[in-house]
Each structure stands twice: as C-alpha cells, then as structure tokens.
Amino acid sequence: MSSGGQGQGGGGSHSLAFRVMRLCRPSFHADPVPLRLDPVDLLVGEDIFDDPIAAAQLPPLLHSHSHSSDSDLTYRSRFLLPHLSDPIGLSGLLVLPQAFGAIYLGETFCSYISINNSSNFEVRDVIIKAEIQTERQRILLLDTSKSPVESIRAGGRYDFIVEHDVKELGPHTLVCTALYNDGDGERKYLPQFFKFIVANPLSVRTKVRVVKEATFLEACIENHTKSNLFMDQVEFEPAPHWSATILKADEHHTESNSQARETFKTPVLIKSGGGIYNYLYQLKLSSHGSAQMKVEGSNVLGKLQITWRTNLGEPGRLQTQQILGNPITHKEIEMHVMEVPSVVILERPFPLQLNLTNQTDKELGPFEVWLSQDGLHEDKVIVVNGLQKLVLPRLKAFGSGSFTLNLIATKLGVQKITGITLFDAIEKKSYEPLPDLETDGNLFAFQLNVGKPLFCKFGLIEAIYGSFDYGKMGRFA
C-alpha cells in the first residue's frame, strides 16, 4: 500500500499522523531447514524388521538417540526428526503479515488504523473520517463528526478498525482525514491517502450446449491467487421459468455416508497459480416459459453464486453477471409439423397435419398456404391433392391452431416434402422459410419413404407447442 499526504492546514507541521495496518489472518511459519532425516535410517536397512532379534533392539536404540539429541549443544541434530510431525516442515509458529499483501475482489478489506500524536502537547476535538474511494464511488467507513474525540495526549494515539466488502476491481484509495485543535488552539486539517489495487481472484468461463429440450451449462473456474481456494459453494441461480440440476460423476456411497456427506459437504480444492475445476449443470425450461421466451426474445439463463475460503479460512464471495444462452430470434408466426402418416402409398392421398402459432400480441391473418414451385429444376414428387391453395381464418393474439394438407406422392423411394409456404393476405407478405424444422417452420423439408403397399420411415419431428384445433374449418379457394 502506498501512502501520501497533502493539504496541511495552517501552513505548519502536523501533530497527528495516521498509521494503517491491514488486518488479516497470520500464516504458518515454514522451517527454513530444507531437509530433515532420521539417523536410524542411516544405521539400519529396510529389512531390519525381518530379523526378530534386531527388531527387538530397535526401540532402545531410538530412545537412546532421542535422549542424546536433547542434550546436543552443537546443533548437529538440527536436521534430525525428533518428532513425527517434523517432516511437514512447520515449526508450530504463526507469522503476522510482513507486507500489505494482495487484495482480491469478493473479499472483506479490514484495516486497523491508528492516529498518533507525536507532539509534546495535547490535541483536542478531533474529528476523524475514513473513506474508500474507487473510480465510480466514494464510501464512508467512519465519521466521528457527531461525537468527536475529546483529546489525544502527547505521545498517545487513538485506534479504530474499518471494514469494507470489495466489489470493484482496479485502484482503490483509503482516505483518512482529521480535523483538530492544535496545542496553540489553531484548527488544522490533516488528509492522508493510502492506495492499493484490487485484483481478480478467479476467472469463470462458461459454455452452453443445447441437446434436444435440455440445455447444458459448463462453468470452468480458474484460481489466479497465490493461495489455495476451497470452494464452499458454487451454485447456479436460474432465471425465471428455468430449473437447474448440478451433474456429478457417479459415486457409490452407503446410506449413512451419503447423509453425512450431505450434512458436511467437503469443499472443492482449486490449487493456487492457475488451478481449475469444472462444474456441469443441466437446465430445463418449462413449457409456459418456452412460449414466453420466444415472444419476448430473452435468452438469459441465470448467474453463478461462488463462495470460498483460503488456507486459514478467510472468506470470499463473488456473483457472476447474467449468463446468456443461444440467441432467440423473435418470430411473428411459427408453423411446424404435428403429425405425418405411418404409411404412404404411391399415387394415393395422405394427410399432413400442421400447427400454426401466433407469437404476437395482435390478431393476424387470414393466411394462405400452398406448395411453392419456385427454384425447382424438375417436377414435384409430392403435390397437393385437390385445390392448390388453402385459406385459414384469422389467428388471435398468442393463439394457435392446426390444419391439414392433403398430399399425394408421384414417385417411389425416399422423398422430400418442400415448399410449404405461408402467406398473410392482409399484410401481403410471405414468411421466409427456415432450415430448422423445429425453429420456425414456414418451409419444411423432411423425408419419407414412398412405396406401393410398403411401410415408410420418417425422421420424428416433435411439436414444440400444444395447440387447439381450429384450422380444420379452413376452406380451399
């Protein structure tokens, strides 16, 4: 932390000065000795326990060695292992922070501030303020204006502690000010500034994959700090109409162990300096939410809540921004296939049932449906049986209905039905075809096997929405 002062009131030196120390938990003191050993390993081999007589003499040997090492004043035994805990390299001491250290987003900044009177006389009526200033805001941490400190004696001090939840990245400034009466009665103003940088402790990378009606979200968390992070909680908070389930690897546990693991959840360790861990969530959208999302065009999935602790238990918490799924294009009308016959016989009519959905808040229609002949270099294999144009009545706001096209196949084999076109008679516009049948089926293309009396194979096309049967009243023009 860098510090500085300015604006000394009265033009003279100040009797008071701020001292700032960061409050954080101590660290373990590591033994500087790089290698320790047990001298017994140098005297006996690994096969000593194969000989019962030699193994019986081993405890007295160890006892005599430990007794002699206690009285060693030459420090020749400083590399030895008098206790079983010595190999871990910790002396049992805790070390206070020797520097201000790094401050990370999501942590709680806690500082011990002392204002010292270094003069030979008492100062009175001291008003102290402490603030955190960032690039976007200024946050008041302490203000004694309503109850000033009556006096600070010569050589004395006044101490206080401030805390701040760090929610912004980048440069921060701890601003400490004091307004006081000097020994000669002069009113003086002392500002001091302590600057520090807030870094990002971890990064979150997400991937979204859609498989049929399920959406999978993968979150990769990477540790950018110099200490291990123990993840207490990584939960996904889904947006409205979404539900989320975390997916884990299959683990076999007894019933008692499962209850214990549910009560005492083991934190996930992400190692320092670039360690990563992946989480996988399965998201599902309700049918009502699916319709509303298509109307509103929203693709917000939710956000992640992440809490962790460091080696000595210091907590941290972060919340990601809203995670977006695949973009949803707003469409006025959606038409998709509801049902196809299981048997199609050459040169015999068969019905094709379709569904039409109005995804706007206004009434649309009437509509005309036909099989387009544009862009074809050969005759149609699948044609309309009867009149070539079907007229459908108006469709209410957010309403839907079904209708049937009577078609006929003129050629054997696997064939495609193409060119189903929807036209708005009032707006005088045709709805453009889309390649994906389940997205916005203005133009459909699917395959069917036409035979004489043979069964045919279809790719199964699932309907997205339920519908009400109103289109059966449609008439042919």
C-alpha positions as CSV (number, residue, x, y, z in Angstrom):
1,M,0.0,0.0,0.0
2,S,1.4,3.4,-1.0
3,S,0.6,6.4,1.2
4,G,0.7,10.2,0.8
5,G,-0.4,13.4,2.4
6,Q,-1.5,16.8,1.3
7,G,-3.3,20.0,2.2
8,Q,-1.8,20.7,5.6
9,G,-4.0,23.4,7.2
10,G,-2.4,26.4,8.8
11,G,0.8,26.1,6.8
12,G,2.7,24.3,9.6
13,S,3.6,20.8,10.5
14,H,1.0,18.4,11.9
15,S,0.9,17.0,15.4
16,L,-1.1,13.9,14.2
17,A,-0.3,11.2,11.7
18,F,-2.2,8.2,10.5
19,R,-0.7,4.7,10.5
20,V,-2.6,1.9,8.6
21,M,-2.2,-1.8,9.0
22,R,-4.2,-4.4,7.2
23,L,-5.9,-6.9,9.4
24,C,-5.7,-10.4,8.1
25,R,-5.1,-13.9,9.4
26,P,-1.5,-15.0,10.0
27,S,0.3,-17.6,8.0
28,F,2.2,-20.7,9.0
29,H,5.9,-20.3,9.7
30,A,7.8,-22.8,7.5
31,D,11.0,-24.2,8.8
32,P,13.9,-22.9,6.8
33,V,15.8,-26.2,7.0
34,P,15.3,-27.7,3.6
35,L,15.8,-31.4,4.5
36,R,15.4,-33.4,7.7
37,L,16.3,-37.0,8.2
38,D,16.2,-39.7,10.8
39,P,19.7,-41.1,11.5
40,V,18.3,-44.5,12.2
41,D,17.7,-44.8,8.5
42,L,21.4,-44.5,8.0
43,L,22.2,-47.2,10.6
44,V,19.7,-49.9,9.7
45,G,18.2,-51.1,6.4
46,E,14.7,-51.6,5.3
47,D,14.9,-55.4,6.1
48,I,15.6,-54.9,9.9
49,F,12.1,-56.0,10.7
50,D,12.7,-59.3,9.0
51,D,15.0,-60.2,11.9
52,P,13.0,-60.6,15.2
53,I,16.2,-60.1,17.3
54,A,17.3,-56.9,15.5
55,A,13.7,-55.6,15.6
56,A,13.6,-56.1,19.4
57,Q,16.7,-53.9,19.8
58,L,15.3,-51.1,17.7
59,P,13.2,-49.3,20.4
60,P,16.1,-48.9,22.9
61,L,18.2,-47.6,20.0
62,L,15.7,-44.9,19.2
63,H,15.3,-44.0,22.8
64,S,19.0,-43.5,23.3
65,H,19.2,-41.4,20.2
66,S,16.4,-39.1,21.2
67,H,17.9,-38.7,24.7
68,S,21.3,-37.8,23.2
69,S,19.8,-35.3,20.8
70,D,18.1,-33.4,23.6
71,S,21.4,-32.6,25.2
72,D,23.2,-31.7,22.0
73,L,24.5,-28.1,22.2
74,T,26.4,-28.2,18.9
75,Y,23.2,-28.0,16.8
76,R,24.4,-31.1,14.8
77,S,20.9,-32.6,15.4
78,R,19.0,-29.7,13.8
79,F,18.4,-31.8,10.7
80,L,17.1,-34.8,12.6
81,L,13.5,-35.8,13.2
82,P,12.9,-35.9,17.0
83,H,9.1,-35.8,16.4
84,L,6.8,-37.4,13.9
85,S,5.3,-34.0,12.8
86,D,8.7,-32.6,11.8
87,P,8.7,-33.9,8.2
88,I,5.9,-31.4,7.3
89,G,8.3,-28.5,7.8
90,L,6.2,-26.4,10.1
91,S,7.6,-25.1,13.3
92,G,4.3,-24.5,15.0
93,L,4.6,-20.8,14.9
94,L,2.3,-18.3,13.1
95,V,3.7,-15.2,11.3
96,L,1.9,-11.9,11.1
97,P,1.8,-10.2,7.6
98,Q,5.1,-8.6,6.8
99,A,3.6,-6.6,3.9
100,F,0.2,-5.2,2.9
101,G,-0.4,-8.2,0.5
102,A,-2.8,-8.6,-2.3
103,I,-6.4,-7.7,-2.1
104,Y,-8.9,-9.6,-4.2
105,L,-12.4,-8.9,-5.4
106,G,-15.1,-10.5,-3.2
107,E,-13.0,-10.4,0.0
108,T,-13.6,-8.1,3.0
109,F,-10.9,-5.4,3.4
110,C,-10.3,-5.0,7.1
111,S,-7.8,-2.3,8.3
112,Y,-6.5,-1.3,11.7
113,I,-5.9,2.5,11.7
114,S,-4.1,4.4,14.4
115,I,-3.8,8.2,14.6
116,N,-0.7,9.1,16.7
117,N,0.1,12.4,18.5
118,S,3.8,12.8,18.0
119,S,3.9,16.3,19.6
120,N,4.7,17.4,23.1
121,F,1.2,18.8,23.8
122,E,-2.4,17.6,23.8
123,V,-4.7,18.0,20.8
124,R,-8.5,18.3,21.3
125,D,-11.8,18.0,19.5
126,V,-10.5,15.6,16.9
127,I,-13.0,14.7,14.1
128,I,-11.9,11.6,12.1
129,K,-13.2,10.4,8.8
130,A,-12.2,7.3,6.8
131,E,-13.5,6.6,3.3
132,I,-12.8,4.2,0.4
133,Q,-12.6,5.9,-2.9
134,T,-12.9,4.0,-6.2
135,E,-13.2,5.1,-9.8
136,R,-17.0,5.1,-9.5
137,Q,-17.9,5.9,-6.0
138,R,-16.8,7.1,-2.5
139,I,-17.9,5.0,0.5
140,L,-17.8,6.4,4.1
141,L,-16.4,3.9,6.6
142,L,-16.1,6.1,9.7
143,D,-17.2,9.5,10.8
144,T,-16.9,11.0,14.3
145,S,-18.4,14.4,13.5
146,K,-21.3,13.8,15.9
147,S,-19.1,12.6,18.7
148,P,-15.5,14.0,18.2
149,V,-12.6,12.5,20.2
150,E,-12.2,14.9,23.1
151,S,-8.4,14.7,23.3
152,I,-5.3,12.7,22.4
153,R,-2.5,13.3,24.9
154,A,1.1,13.9,23.9
155,G,2.6,10.7,22.7
156,G,-0.8,9.0,22.7
157,R,-2.9,7.5,20.0
158,Y,-6.5,6.7,19.0
159,D,-7.2,3.4,17.3
160,F,-10.1,2.1,15.3
161,I,-11.0,-0.6,12.8
162,V,-12.8,-0.3,9.5
163,E,-14.2,-2.9,7.1
164,H,-15.3,-2.8,3.5
165,D,-16.6,-5.5,1.2
166,V,-14.6,-5.2,-2.0
167,K,-17.0,-5.2,-5.0
168,E,-14.9,-3.3,-7.7
169,L,-11.7,-4.1,-9.5
170,G,-8.9,-1.6,-10.0
171,P,-7.3,1.1,-8.0
172,H,-8.7,2.0,-4.5
173,T,-7.8,4.8,-2.1
174,L,-8.3,4.7,1.6
175,V,-8.7,8.4,2.5
176,C,-8.1,9.3,6.2
177,T,-8.7,12.8,7.4
178,A,-8.5,14.5,10.8
179,L,-9.8,18.0,11.9
180,Y,-8.4,19.0,15.3
181,N,-7.3,21.9,17.6
182,D,-3.6,22.1,18.0
183,G,-1.8,22.9,21.2
184,D,-1.9,26.7,20.5
185,G,-5.7,26.5,19.6
186,E,-5.3,26.6,15.9
187,R,-7.7,24.5,13.9
188,K,-5.9,22.2,11.5
189,Y,-6.9,19.7,8.8
190,L,-4.9,16.5,8.0
191,P,-5.6,14.4,5.0
192,Q,-3.7,11.2,4.2
193,F,-4.2,8.8,1.3
194,F,-3.3,5.1,1.1
195,K,-3.6,3.5,-2.3
196,F,-4.0,-0.2,-3.2
197,I,-5.0,-2.3,-6.2
198,V,-7.9,-4.9,-6.2
199,A,-7.2,-7.9,-8.4
200,N,-9.5,-10.6,-9.7
201,P,-9.1,-13.8,-7.6
202,L,-10.6,-16.2,-10.2
203,S,-12.0,-16.3,-13.7
204,V,-15.2,-18.1,-14.8
205,R,-15.5,-19.4,-18.4
206,T,-18.9,-20.8,-19.5
207,K,-20.1,-22.9,-22.4
208,V,-23.7,-23.5,-23.3
209,R,-24.8,-26.6,-25.3
210,V,-28.4,-27.4,-26.3
211,V,-29.3,-31.1,-26.7
212,K,-33.0,-31.5,-27.8
213,E,-35.0,-29.9,-25.0
214,A,-32.2,-29.9,-22.4
215,T,-29.6,-27.1,-22.0
216,F,-26.2,-27.9,-20.5
217,L,-24.0,-25.2,-18.9
218,E,-20.3,-25.9,-18.2
219,A,-18.5,-23.5,-15.9
220,C,-14.7,-23.6,-15.6
221,I,-13.3,-21.8,-12.6
222,E,-9.6,-20.9,-12.5
223,N,-7.7,-19.7,-9.5
224,H,-5.5,-16.6,-10.1
225,T,-4.3,-16.1,-6.5
226,K,-1.1,-17.3,-4.7
227,S,-3.0,-19.4,-2.2
228,N,-5.3,-22.4,-2.5
229,L,-9.0,-21.8,-2.6
230,F,-11.5,-24.1,-1.0
231,M,-14.9,-23.7,-2.8
232,D,-17.6,-23.9,-0.2
233,Q,-20.4,-23.2,-2.7
234,V,-20.8,-22.9,-6.4
235,E,-24.5,-22.7,-7.1
236,F,-26.3,-21.7,-10.3
237,E,-29.3,-19.4,-9.7
238,P,-31.6,-20.0,-12.7
239,A,-33.6,-17.2,-14.3
240,P,-37.5,-17.4,-14.1
241,H,-39.0,-20.4,-15.9
242,W,-35.7,-22.3,-15.7
243,S,-34.7,-25.1,-13.4
244,A,-31.1,-26.2,-12.8
245,T,-29.6,-29.5,-11.6
246,I,-25.8,-30.0,-11.0
247,L,-24.4,-33.1,-12.6
248,K,-21.6,-35.0,-10.8
249,A,-19.7,-38.1,-11.5
250,D,-21.2,-41.4,-10.3
251,E,-20.1,-42.1,-6.7
252,H,-21.0,-45.2,-4.7
253,H,-21.7,-44.5,-1.0
254,T,-23.6,-46.2,1.7
255,E,-26.7,-44.6,3.0
256,S,-25.0,-43.4,6.2
257,N,-22.1,-42.0,4.3
258,S,-24.5,-40.2,1.9
259,Q,-26.3,-38.5,4.9
260,A,-23.0,-37.4,6.4
261,R,-21.8,-36.0,3.1
262,E,-25.0,-34.1,2.7
263,T,-24.6,-32.6,6.2
264,F,-20.8,-31.9,6.0
265,K,-20.0,-31.1,2.4
266,T,-16.3,-31.4,1.6
267,P,-15.1,-28.2,-0.1
268,V,-13.6,-28.4,-3.6
269,L,-9.9,-27.5,-3.7
270,I,-8.7,-25.3,-6.5
271,K,-4.9,-25.1,-6.3
272,S,-3.0,-21.8,-6.4
273,G,-1.4,-20.4,-9.5
274,G,-3.9,-21.5,-12.2
275,G,-5.7,-24.5,-10.8
276,I,-9.0,-25.2,-12.4
277,Y,-12.2,-27.0,-11.7
278,N,-15.2,-27.7,-13.9
279,Y,-18.9,-27.7,-13.0
280,L,-21.7,-29.0,-15.2
281,Y,-25.4,-28.0,-14.8
282,Q,-28.5,-29.3,-16.7
283,L,-31.1,-26.6,-17.3
284,K,-34.7,-27.2,-18.3
285,L,-37.3,-24.7,-19.4
286,S,-40.9,-25.0,-18.6
287,S,-43.4,-25.1,-21.4
288,H,-45.0,-21.8,-20.4
289,G,-41.6,-20.3,-20.1
290,S,-40.6,-21.5,-23.6
291,A,-43.6,-19.7,-25.2
292,Q,-42.9,-16.6,-23.2
293,M,-39.2,-16.6,-24.1
294,K,-39.9,-16.9,-27.8
295,V,-42.3,-14.0,-27.6
296,E,-40.0,-11.7,-25.6
297,G,-36.8,-12.9,-27.2
298,S,-35.0,-13.3,-23.9
299,N,-32.1,-15.8,-23.6
300,V,-30.9,-15.2,-20.0
301,L,-30.2,-18.4,-18.2
302,G,-29.1,-17.2,-14.8
303,K,-26.0,-16.5,-12.7
304,L,-23.5,-18.2,-10.5
305,Q,-23.0,-17.6,-6.8
306,I,-19.5,-18.5,-5.7
307,T,-18.1,-18.6,-2.1
308,W,-14.7,-19.8,-1.0
309,R,-12.2,-19.8,1.8
310,T,-8.4,-19.6,1.8
311,N,-5.9,-21.8,3.7
312,L,-6.7,-20.2,7.1
313,G,-10.4,-19.7,6.5
314,E,-10.7,-16.2,5.2
315,P,-14.0,-16.0,3.2
316,G,-14.7,-14.6,-0.2
317,R,-17.8,-14.3,-2.3
318,L,-18.5,-13.4,-6.0
319,Q,-21.5,-13.3,-8.2
320,T,-21.2,-13.5,-12.0
321,Q,-23.1,-11.5,-14.5
322,Q,-26.1,-13.0,-16.2
323,I,-25.1,-15.9,-18.3
324,L,-26.7,-15.9,-21.8
325,G,-27.8,-18.9,-23.8
326,N,-28.2,-19.2,-27.5
327,P,-29.8,-16.1,-29.1
328,I,-33.6,-16.4,-29.6
329,T,-35.0,-14.7,-32.7
330,H,-38.4,-13.2,-32.3
331,K,-40.8,-14.5,-34.9
332,E,-44.4,-13.5,-35.5
333,I,-45.7,-16.8,-36.8
334,E,-44.4,-20.3,-36.2
335,M,-45.6,-23.3,-38.3
336,H,-44.4,-26.8,-37.6
337,V,-45.4,-30.4,-38.5
338,M,-47.7,-32.1,-35.9
339,E,-48.3,-35.5,-37.5
340,V,-47.4,-37.5,-40.6
341,P,-48.9,-40.8,-41.6
342,S,-47.1,-44.0,-40.9
343,V,-48.0,-45.4,-44.3
344,V,-47.7,-43.6,-47.7
345,I,-48.8,-45.4,-50.8
346,L,-47.9,-44.3,-54.3
347,E,-50.5,-42.2,-56.0
348,R,-52.8,-42.3,-53.1
349,P,-53.7,-39.2,-51.0
350,F,-52.3,-38.9,-47.4
351,P,-52.8,-36.1,-44.8
352,L,-50.1,-33.9,-43.4
353,Q,-51.2,-32.2,-40.1
354,L,-49.5,-28.9,-39.3
355,N,-49.8,-26.3,-36.5
356,L,-49.8,-22.5,-36.7
357,T,-48.9,-20.3,-33.7
358,N,-49.3,-16.5,-33.4
359,Q,-46.4,-15.3,-31.2
360,T,-47.5,-11.6,-31.2
361,D,-49.9,-9.6,-29.1
362,K,-52.2,-8.8,-32.0
363,E,-54.5,-10.7,-34.3
364,L,-53.0,-11.9,-37.6
365,G,-54.4,-13.4,-40.8
366,P,-56.2,-14.6,-42.7
367,F,-53.5,-16.8,-44.2
368,E,-53.0,-18.8,-47.4
369,V,-50.9,-22.0,-47.6
370,W,-49.6,-23.6,-50.7
371,L,-46.8,-25.7,-52.1
372,S,-44.3,-23.3,-53.9
373,Q,-42.9,-24.4,-57.3
374,D,-40.1,-21.8,-57.3
375,G,-36.5,-22.8,-57.7
376,L,-37.1,-26.4,-58.8
377,H,-35.4,-27.9,-61.8
378,E,-37.7,-30.9,-62.1
379,D,-41.3,-31.8,-61.4
380,K,-42.6,-32.0,-57.9
381,V,-42.6,-35.5,-56.4
382,I,-45.1,-34.6,-53.6
383,V,-48.0,-32.4,-54.8
384,V,-51.3,-31.1,-53.3
385,N,-54.3,-33.3,-53.9
386,G,-57.1,-31.1,-55.0
387,L,-57.2,-27.3,-55.0
388,Q,-53.7,-25.8,-54.7
389,K,-54.4,-23.1,-52.1
390,L,-55.7,-23.5,-48.5
391,V,-57.2,-20.5,-46.8
392,L,-57.0,-20.2,-43.0
393,P,-59.0,-17.9,-40.8
394,R,-57.5,-15.1,-38.6
395,L,-55.5,-16.2,-35.6
396,K,-55.9,-14.5,-32.2
397,A,-53.0,-13.0,-30.2
398,F,-50.8,-15.7,-28.8
399,G,-53.2,-18.3,-30.2
400,S,-52.6,-21.4,-32.2
401,G,-54.4,-23.9,-34.3
402,S,-54.0,-27.0,-36.5
403,F,-54.8,-27.6,-40.1
404,T,-54.3,-30.4,-42.7
405,L,-52.8,-30.5,-46.1
406,N,-53.9,-33.4,-48.4
407,L,-50.9,-34.5,-50.5
408,I,-50.1,-37.2,-52.9
409,A,-46.8,-38.9,-53.8
410,T,-46.0,-39.5,-57.5
411,K,-42.7,-41.3,-57.2
412,L,-41.3,-44.3,-55.2
413,G,-38.4,-44.1,-52.8
414,V,-37.3,-41.7,-50.1
415,Q,-38.7,-38.3,-51.0
416,K,-38.8,-34.8,-49.5
417,I,-41.8,-32.5,-49.0
418,T,-40.6,-29.0,-49.8
419,G,-42.0,-25.6,-50.5
420,I,-44.8,-25.3,-47.9
421,T,-45.4,-21.6,-47.9
422,L,-47.4,-19.3,-45.6
423,F,-48.8,-16.0,-46.9
424,D,-50.6,-13.2,-44.9
425,A,-53.5,-12.0,-47.0
426,I,-53.8,-8.7,-45.1
427,E,-50.1,-7.8,-44.7
428,K,-49.4,-9.1,-48.2
429,K,-46.2,-10.8,-47.2
430,S,-44.8,-14.4,-47.2
431,Y,-42.9,-15.7,-44.2
432,E,-39.4,-16.7,-45.2
433,P,-38.5,-20.4,-44.9
434,L,-36.1,-21.6,-42.2
435,P,-33.7,-24.6,-42.5
436,D,-34.6,-25.9,-39.0
437,L,-37.9,-27.6,-38.7
438,E,-38.3,-27.1,-35.0
439,T,-37.4,-23.4,-35.1
440,D,-39.8,-21.6,-37.3
441,G,-41.4,-23.9,-39.9
442,N,-42.5,-21.7,-42.7
443,L,-40.9,-24.0,-45.2
444,F,-40.5,-27.6,-44.2
445,A,-38.3,-30.3,-45.6
446,F,-38.5,-33.9,-44.3
447,Q,-38.0,-37.3,-45.9
448,L,-40.5,-40.1,-46.3
449,N,-40.3,-43.5,-48.0
450,V,-43.0,-43.9,-50.6
451,G,-43.9,-47.4,-51.6
452,K,-46.7,-49.4,-53.2
453,P,-48.1,-51.0,-50.1
454,L,-44.9,-50.7,-48.0
455,F,-44.4,-49.0,-44.7
456,C,-42.3,-45.9,-44.7
457,K,-39.7,-44.4,-42.4
458,F,-39.7,-40.9,-41.1
459,G,-37.5,-38.8,-39.0
460,L,-39.5,-38.0,-35.9
461,I,-40.4,-34.3,-35.7
462,E,-41.6,-33.3,-32.2
463,A,-44.1,-30.4,-31.7
464,I,-42.9,-27.6,-29.6
465,Y,-46.3,-26.3,-28.5
466,G,-49.6,-27.8,-27.8
467,S,-52.4,-26.5,-30.0
468,F,-56.1,-26.0,-30.2
469,D,-58.0,-27.5,-33.2
470,Y,-59.4,-24.5,-35.0
471,G,-57.9,-24.9,-38.5
472,K,-60.0,-27.8,-39.6
473,M,-62.6,-25.2,-40.5
474,G,-60.2,-23.9,-43.2
475,R,-61.6,-23.8,-46.7
476,F,-60.0,-24.3,-50.1
477,A,-60.0,-21.4,-52.6
